[in-house]
């Protein structure tokens, strides 16, 4: 493995999780071993102390019943039986002077602890101490106790069990901890790799997408954990991105198509006029046609910009309290002459008072687009109705109903798409942006537009707007 790969491995989340897991496991194991060591050593020391105290009780009883000589003889026999390297006995005066002892050639380096004697003289029943002698393998546990008002007994016992346990514990500890660290690292690596496997799949999917495979998705394993939630969020983001890319492509195609026709007409008019034009009137007609086509292009571009700014929230709404009753009536009055020219009946049913907080200019534009479409696609003798109401959530509902040509079920899901025009509407002038702008305005106000329609029977557009606070 190259140095670069090793460095990359050290920087991975799986490697850091493995280190954390192994470290926590190792520290926990060390703490557990330490507690076990403390408990066992305390038990061994307590058992040693109990043995020493039992010896003191036995010598004290022997002194009372058989005398001092019996104690001396019994101490010598006891030391010889246990081994001179394991136990020793000393009989001391109250000043700490030795006047009798077992064979202490092995323990000659052990001195008399004057502090312990002082504690006995001050009333302590017994005093323990643990000492370490240079060049001796085992530690020594020593007990000082009063056998009589004038005799002090010093008993020393090698802590052989303690030393054996300590040596065994060190060996077991080193072996076990080595095994546990290796095991913890292996288990930690397995668990870390399993935990981040979903992240790796997301990374691989992102790399595939950067290579051009936008339709690929991260597999979701239905475990309900954070990785699955991340995968679902990532997939939702990809769906949104793919939808936006598709819409941008369609919009680009539609823009190119809609720009091609007027530009072609402008060029054709100019070319014909330059080739065949003989009078000022022909050139004036060319200029007028060019201006008309340019106005149509500017209107389309301005509408596209307004939709984009409204959807992205770049232009903040100028919120104010709107008299919706007055606004709808004025819109109907504005379109009344157009409806009369087509012999279409325009009806307006609004309450005496209805108020809404919103952008007055944008609401007017939205309502005008819907009324214009309704009248445009309603044949002579038909009707267009507008009314205002409230739903159960106290939202304002504006309804525009017509008895026009209707919308086919195939076209209905796409009528709010930019530049989309139904087959029935292609014979009428327009660029296919009016409904897109109306929906963008409704959503910018926190509302929405829905439509129901039957072919050759008419359509109903419903605008729902919440009563926002300014």
N, C-alpha and C positions, 0 to 999 in steps of 0.2 A: 504494500500500500504506500503510495507516494505521500510526501509531507503535506501537500495541498489537501489530499483526501483525509489525512489524519486531523488536520486543522479543522476541516469542515465537519468531521465527525464530532470533535470536541465542542463545536458550536451548535450542535443539534439539540433540540428539546428533549429527544429520547435519551441522549447521553447525560444531560443535566438531571433529568428525572431519575435516571439510574443511580447517579452519584448521590442524590438526595435520599433515595430509598435505601441504598446500601449504607449511607452514613447514619441515617436514623435507626436502621435495624442494628448496626454495629454498636452504636451508643446505647441503645436499649438493652442489647445483650450484655454489654459490659456492666451496665447498672445492675442487671439481674444477677450476674456472676458476683459482683461486689457485695450485694445483699446476701447472697448465699454464703460467700466467704465469711462475712461478719457474723452471720448466725452460727455457722459451724465452729468458727474459732471461739466465739463466746461460749458455745456449748462445751467444747473441749476444755476451755479454761475453767468453766464452772464445775465440770466433773473433776478436774484436778484439784480445785479448791476443796470440794467435798471430801475427796480422799485424804487431803492433808488435815482437814478438820477432824475427820474420823480418827486419824492417828493421834491427834492431840487429845481427844476425848478418851481414847484407850489408854494413853500414857498417864493422863490425869487420874483415871480410875485406878490404874496399876500403882501409882504413887501413893494413893490414899490407902490402898488395901495391903500392899506388900513392901512399900518403902522405896527409897531412892535407888538402892543397888539393883532391885528388880527392874527398875526403869532403865538403868544403864545397860544391863545385860540384854534386855528385850530390844533396846534400840540397836545394839551391836548385831544381834541376830537378825533383826529385820533388815538392816542395811546390807549384811552379808547375803541374805536370801534374795533380795531384790537386785543386788549388784552395786558395787561401789560407784559405778558410773551413772546410776539411775537415782539413788537416794542417799542422803546423808542426814545425820542428826547431830545437834550440838546442844549442850546444856550450858546456860549462861547465868552469870550472877546478875544482880540488878544493875551493876556498873558495866555490863557488857563483856566481862571476862569469861573465857571458856575454861570450864573445869572438867568437862567430860564431852567426848564426841565419838562418833563412829569413824571408820577409816575415811579421812577427808583428803587423802593425797591427790585425788583427782580434782578436788574442789578447793585447793589451797588458795586460789586467787579470789575466793569470795570473802569479802570483809563483813564485819558486823555493822549493821545500819543503826547508827546511834539515834537517828530520828525516829525509827520504828520503836526502839526501846523507850524513848521519851513518851511516845504516844501510848504505849502500854502502861507506863507509870502514871499517865494522866487519866487512865480509866478505860482505855480501849480494850476490848476483849481479845482482839487479834489484829494483826497487820499483815497484808499481802504485798509482795512486790515481784516484779518480773525483771530479770537481768540477763544480759548477754555477755558471755565471757569470751575474750579473744582466744582464738585457736580451738574453741569448742563448737561442736556441730549444733547442739541443741540449746535452746534457751532454758533458763532455770526459773521455776516458780518457787518462791520462798515464803514461808509462813513463820511469823513470830507470835508466840502465845505464852501466857503465864500458866505454868503448871502448879505453882504454889506461890505464896506471897514473896518467896525469896528465889525462885527458880524460873528462868525463862527458857522455853524450848524453841530452837530454830530448826525447822525442817526444810530441806531443799529437795526438789524432785525435778529431774530432767523432763522437759516437755517433748518427749520423743513422739508421742501421738500427734502433737501439734506440728512438729517438723515433717513427719511423714505425710501428714495431710497437706501441708503447704507445698511440699515437693510434688505430690500427686496433682494438687490443684493447679500448679503452674503448668505441668505437662498437659493436663486436660484442657486448661484454659487456652493455651497456645494452639493446640490441635483443633479444638472445637471452634475457636474464633476464626482461625484460618478457613475452616470448612464453611462456617456461617457467612463469612465475608464473601467467599466465592459463590455460595448459594444465593446470598442476597443480591449480589451483582447480576447473576444469571436470571433470577426471578424478576428483579427490577428491570433488567433490559427487556425481558419478554413482556412484562406488563406495560412498560413505557412504549414499546413498539406497537403493542396492541391498542394502547390508548391513543396514540398519534397516527394510527393507520388511516383514520378518516381524514386527518389533516393532509396526509401525503396524497390521498386520492383527490382532495380538493386542489392541491398544488399541481398534480399531474393534469387535472382537468383544465386548470387555468393556463398551464403551459400549452396544452392542446389548442385551447381557444386562441391564445396568442399566435399560434401557427395557422389560424384560419378556420378551425372547426368550431364554429359558433353554436352548432346544434347539439354538442355533447353536454351531458349533465352528470353531476356527481351522484353515484348510487346511494340511496338512503336505506339503512338496514333496519329501520323500524324498532330501534332499541329505546328511543325516547330520551337519549342522553344529549349532552351539550354538542357532541360532534354531529349528531343527527340534526339538531336545530341549526347548527352552522351550515350543514350541507343543504338543508331545505331553504335557508335564507339565501345561500349562494345560488341555488337553482332558481329561486324567485327573482333574484337580481339578474341572472342570465336571461330568464324569460322576458323581463322588462327590457333589457338591453337589446335582445333579438327583436322584440316588438318595435322598439324605437328605430333600430337599424332598418327593419322592413318598411316602417312608415317613412323614414328619411328617403329610402330608395324610391318608394312609390311617389312621394312628394316631389323628388327630383325629376322622376319621369313625367309626372303631371305638369310640373312647372315648365319643363322643356317643351312638352307638347303644347301647353297653353301660350307659351311665349313664341313658339314657332309660327303659329297662325297669324297673329297681328303683325309680327315683324315681316313675315312673307307678304302680307297685304300691303304694308307700308312700302316695302321695296318694289312690289309690283306696280303700285300706283305711281311711285316716283319714276320708275323705269318707263312706263307707258307715257307719262306726261313729258318726260325729257325726250322721248323718241318722237311722239306724235303731237306734242303740245304746240299750238300756234298762237294762242291768245292768253291774255292776262287772266281771264276767267278760269281757264283750265288749270293754270298754276295756282290760283286761289283755291280752287276745288281740291287740288292735291294737298295744299297746306292744311285745309280744314279737315280732310280725311286723316292726315297724319296726326293732327292734334287730337282728333277723336280716338284714334287707336292708342296714342300715347296716354291719354287720360284713362283708357281702359286698363292699360298696363300698370299705370301708377296706382289705380284703385286696387288692382289685384295685389300688388307689392305691399301697399299700405295695410290691406286687410291681413295678409300673411304676417306682417310684422306685429300687428295688433294681437293676433291669435297667439303668436309666440311669446310676446311680452305678458299677455294675460295668463297664459298657462304656466309660465316660469315665475310669475310674481314680481317681475322686474319693475313694472309700473304699479305702484301702490294705489289701491282704490281710494278715491276721495269720498269717504263715507259721510253721509248727511241724512237727515230725516226727509223721506220722499213722500209726497202726497200721491200715493199710487192711483187713487181714483181719478185725480186730475190728469196724471200722466197717461193712463190708458185712454181716457176720453179724448185727449189731444191727439194721441196716435191714431185713433179711429177717425177723427175729423180730418187728419192729414191724408189718410188713405181713402177717404170717402169718395173724392172725385175719381180716383183710379178705378174703384169698384163700380161706380156708376157708368164709366166709359165701357166697362166689360159687361154691364148689366148683371152685376153680382150684388146681392144684398149683404151689407155689412152690419151686423148687430153688435151692440155693446151693452153688457149687463154688469154694472159695478155697484158696490155698496156706497152709501152716502159718505162714509169715511173709511179709509184704509191707508195705513201708514207702513212704511218700510224703511229700514236703514240700509243704505247702499250708495253706489255711485250712480247718480242720476243720468249722466251721459251714457254710461255703459248699459243701464237698464233700457233706456230709450232705443239704443242701437239693437239690442237683443230683440225687443218687441217689434221693432220695425222690420227686421229680417224675417221674423215669423209671419207677420201680416203680409209682407210683400210676396213671400212664397205661397201663402194660402190663396191670395187673390190671383196670382199668376197661374196657378195650376187648377183653378176652379173655372169650369166652363160657364158660358152665359146662362143665366137663369138659376145658378147655384147660390149658395149662401155661405158666409163666413161669420162665425160668432166668436166673441171674446167675452170672457167673464172672469171675475176675481172672487176667490173664496178663501176659507181657512180649513186646514185638516185637523185631525185629532191632536197633533203635536203643536197646534197654534202657529204652524208655518203658513206663509202666504202662498197661495196656489193661483197661477195665471193659466187659463186654458184657452187655446186657440183651436177652434174646430172648423173644418171646411167640408164641403160636399164635392170635392174635386176628383181628380183622376186616381188618387190613392197611390199606395206604394206596394210593390210586389213583395212577397215574403222573402225572396232571395236578396232584394235590395235593402230591406228594412234594417238589418244589423249594421250596414255600412253607411247609412245616409249622413252620419255625423263626421265621417272621415273627410279629410281635406281633399278637395278637387274631385270628390266622388259625385257622379251625376247618374241618375237612373236613366234607363232607356227612354222612359216617357218624357223626361225633361230635356233631352238633348236638342229638341227642336226649338226650345226657348232660350233666350239669351241668358248668360250667367257663367260664372267661373267655378261654382261648387264650393264656395267658402262661407256662405251665409250661415248655414246650420253649424258648421265647425266653430265659427266665431260665437254664435249664440250659446253653444254648450260650454265653451271656454269661459264666457262671462258668467254663466250660472254657477259653474264650479268655483270660480274666483270668489263668488259671494257665499260659498259654502252650501250651495244648492245643486240642482241637477235638472235636466230636461229628459222626459220620456215621451215616447210616441207609440200610438196604436193606429193601425191603418188597414183598410180593406180595399183591394184593387177595384177601381171604378166606383167606389162608394164614399171615399173621403178619408181624411186623417184627423187625428186629435193629438195636438202637442200640448204637454202639461209641464209647466215650469213651477218648481217647488223651491222657494227661497226662505231661509230661516230669518226670523225677526232679530237681526243682530243689533248690538248696542254700539252707538257711535264712539 
